[in-house]
Amino acid sequence: MRRRPAKISQGTIRLAPVSYPHWDVVPTRWKDNDVYGHVNNVVYYAFMDTVINDWLITEGELDIHHGQVIGLCVESHCNYHAAAEFPQRLAIGLRVGHLGRSSVRYELGIHREDRTELVAEGHFVHVFVDRDTRRPVEVTGRLRDSLQRLLVS
């Protein structure tokens, strides 16, 4: 049985995607569903974390295993607008809302694959630190360049 989209006040939320310089498609998995038959809330955080870190590794050349600089999540948040379930593919938009000296705020929109409906939206804040000292370090080089390409004003 197919579930109806979540309703909020006067009807189904259908929002056009806002400006995201990068999009990725993530499939839901059987184990993502909770006992109520929809993707569990913590899975959305994993989706966002995956899209962010894939970008950092592939575009920013972040070496998560041996690099001296690592990103630590210091804040995360998610608002839910509609239910998703297995099997679905979700389109996740990624942008940078703020890029500081050692920190970055990522903003993400999770949509149905055709991008006609916003399922959830959230943000993550990373502080980049020295692997050994855990002290903040300046974001430079290819990493900074990759983040600037996602920056929206």
Secondary structure, DSSP 8 states (H G I E B T S, - for coil): ------EETTEE--------SEEEEEE--GGGB-TTSSB-HHHHHHHHHHHHHHHHHHTS---TTT-SEEEEEEEEEEEE-S---SS-EEEEEEEEEEE-SSEEEEEEEEEETTSSSEEEEEEEEEEEEETTT--B----HHHHHHHHTTB--
